[in-house]
Amino acid sequence: MKRPPVPALKLPLLLLLAVLLLAIVGIAWTQAQSRQAESALLQQQSALNAARQQLDHSRQQERLIATHLTAYQALVERGFVGTEDRLAWIEAAQHANRDAGLYGLDYRLTPRTASPAALAQGLPLGQTVMTLTLPLLLETDLSRFLDALKARAPGVFRVQGCRLSRINEAYAGAGRAPQLSAECDLLWFTVAEKTAPANANPPDGNPAP
């Protein structure tokens, strides 16, 4: 049996090898394209999911704002949200003093400081100490004054503490002259990133009429 001549088979073998190489390259290219397409699809799905989550979050925020907008506006109008209004606090204390039928007062305001983190709960909450000194006839005058101040308060405040002391003996026996002096520290709270400029606040320590 005769063998085919090797030179005659060389060209078909080379062509077959070339076809096999092209097929391998084609398969590898197809697989790479498939992986790229799958990766692109996953990225698009991830972007779509992120967009849906963002949309859901925006809708939740919108519902939250709509639910609490009235309460937020009330806090703004009350003076709790925004820069501190020291003049309004002082005027409220003066009016409360007159409403309670008392004898005037002195006040002192400290610079605004950040509230403790446990109280702020992540909000830019600040507090300003107002120290009030007022003469009293009776101890019950103090509670009447504080009730009147709560009714007039243009913001949110808390009584940190009060101290009572006797007034000079010169008042003794002078009818309805004040017999006691009260010194109270009030904390006024505001939610604001920055405090008002110093020149926008009234001077501290001025006596009320």
C-alpha positions in Angstrom: 0.0 0.0 0.0 1.4 3.3 -1.0 1.7 6.2 1.4 0.6 9.6 0.3 3.5 11.9 -0.5 4.4 14.1 2.5 4.8 17.3 0.4 1.3 16.9 -0.9 -0.2 16.8 2.6 1.8 19.7 4.0 -0.5 22.4 2.7 -3.8 20.7 3.8 -2.3 20.2 7.2 -1.2 23.8 7.5 -4.6 24.9 6.4 -6.2 22.6 9.0 -3.9 23.9 11.7 -4.8 27.5 10.7 -8.5 26.7 10.8 -8.1 25.1 14.3 -6.1 28.2 15.5 -8.8 30.5 14.2 -11.5 28.4 15.8 -9.7 28.5 19.1 -9.1 32.3 18.8 -12.8 32.8 17.9 -14.0 30.7 20.8 -11.7 32.6 23.2 -12.8 36.0 21.8 -16.5 34.9 22.0 -16.0 33.9 25.7 -14.3 37.2 26.5 -17.1 39.1 24.8 -19.6 37.1 26.7 -17.9 37.8 30.0 -17.7 41.5 29.2 -21.4 41.6 28.3 -22.2 39.8 31.5 -20.1 42.3 33.5 -21.7 45.2 31.7 -25.2 43.7 32.4 -24.3 43.3 36.1 -23.0 46.9 36.3 -26.2 48.2 34.6 -28.4 46.1 37.0 -26.4 47.4 40.0 -26.8 51.0 38.7 -30.5 50.4 38.2 -30.8 49.0 41.7 -28.9 52.0 43.1 -31.2 54.4 41.2 -34.2 52.6 42.5 -32.9 52.8 46.1 -32.2 56.5 45.6 -35.6 57.0 44.3 -37.2 55.1 47.2 -35.1 57.1 49.6 -36.1 60.4 47.9 -39.7 59.4 48.1 -39.3 58.5 51.8 -37.7 61.9 52.4 -40.5 63.6 50.6 -43.1 61.8 52.7 -41.1 62.6 55.8 -40.9 66.3 54.9 -44.6 66.4 54.1 -45.4 64.7 57.4 -43.3 67.0 59.6 -43.2 70.2 57.6 -45.9 71.9 59.7 -44.1 71.0 62.9 -40.8 72.2 61.5 -42.3 75.5 60.4 -43.7 75.9 63.9 -40.3 75.3 65.4 -38.8 77.9 63.0 -41.5 80.5 63.9 -41.0 79.7 67.6 -37.3 80.5 67.3 -35.9 77.0 68.0 -34.5 76.5 64.5 -32.2 79.2 63.2 -29.8 81.7 64.7 -30.4 82.6 68.3 -32.6 85.7 69.0 -31.2 87.1 72.2 -33.2 90.3 72.0 -36.5 88.2 71.9 -35.4 86.2 75.0 -34.6 89.4 76.9 -37.9 91.0 76.0 -39.8 87.8 77.0 -38.1 87.9 80.4 -38.9 91.5 80.9 -42.6 91.0 79.9 -42.8 87.9 82.2 -41.4 90.0 85.0 -44.2 92.6 84.5 -46.9 89.9 84.0 -45.9 88.4 87.4 -46.0 91.9 89.0 -42.4 91.8 90.1 -39.7 94.4 90.6 -37.5 94.3 87.6 -34.5 92.1 86.8 -30.9 91.9 85.6 -29.7 89.6 83.0 -26.5 88.2 81.7 -26.0 86.0 78.5 -23.0 83.8 77.7 -21.8 82.9 74.2 -23.5 80.0 72.5 -21.9 76.6 73.0 -22.5 73.2 71.6 -24.9 71.0 73.6 -23.7 67.6 74.9 -23.7 64.9 72.2 -26.2 62.8 74.1 -28.7 65.6 74.0 -28.0 66.9 70.5 -28.5 63.4 68.9 -26.5 64.4 65.8 -28.2 67.8 65.4 -26.3 71.1 65.4 -27.9 71.9 68.8 -26.4 74.8 70.8 -27.2 76.3 74.1 -26.9 79.8 75.6 -26.9 80.4 79.3 -29.1 83.3 80.5 -28.5 84.3 84.1 -31.4 86.3 85.6 -31.3 88.1 88.9 -34.6 89.4 90.2 -35.9 90.6 93.6 -38.9 88.8 95.1 -41.4 89.4 97.9 -42.2 85.8 98.4 -40.8 82.5 97.2 -44.0 81.9 95.2 -43.2 84.9 93.0 -40.4 82.9 91.4 -42.8 80.2 90.2 -45.2 82.8 88.9 -42.4 84.5 86.9 -41.2 81.2 85.4 -44.8 80.3 84.4 -45.2 83.7 82.8 -41.9 83.2 81.0 -42.9 79.8 79.7 -46.1 81.3 78.3 -44.1 84.0 76.5 -40.9 82.1 75.6 -40.0 82.7 71.9 -38.0 79.5 71.8 -37.1 76.4 73.9 -35.5 76.8 77.3 -34.9 74.8 80.4 -34.4 76.1 84.0 -30.9 74.8 85.0 -31.2 76.0 88.6 -32.2 78.8 90.9 -30.7 80.2 94.1 -32.5 82.2 96.7 -31.0 84.6 99.2 -32.1 87.3 101.6 -31.9 90.9 100.5 -30.2 93.6 102.6 -31.8 94.3 105.9 -32.4 97.8 104.8 -35.7 96.5 103.2 -36.9 95.0 106.5 -40.2 96.4 107.6 -40.7 98.4 104.5 -44.2 97.1 103.6 -44.3 95.2 100.4 -40.6 95.8 99.6 -38.7 92.8 98.1 -37.3 90.4 100.8 -35.6 87.8 98.6 -33.3 87.8 95.6 -33.4 84.9 93.0 -30.6 84.1 90.6 -31.7 81.6 87.9 -29.7 80.0 85.1 -31.7 79.3 82.0 -30.5 77.3 79.0 -31.9 78.5 75.7 -31.6 76.0 72.9 -31.2 76.6 69.2 -30.6 74.3 66.2 -28.3 76.2 63.8 -24.9 75.6 62.2 -23.6 79.0 63.2 -24.4 81.6 65.8 -25.4 85.1 65.0 -22.6 87.7 64.7 -21.6 89.2 68.0 -22.7 92.7 66.9 -26.2 91.3 66.2 -26.7 90.5 69.9 -27.7 93.0 72.5 -25.1 93.8 75.2 -25.2 91.5 78.3 -25.8 92.5 81.8 -28.2 95.5 81.2 -30.9 95.8 83.8 -34.5 95.6 82.7 -36.8 98.5 83.4 
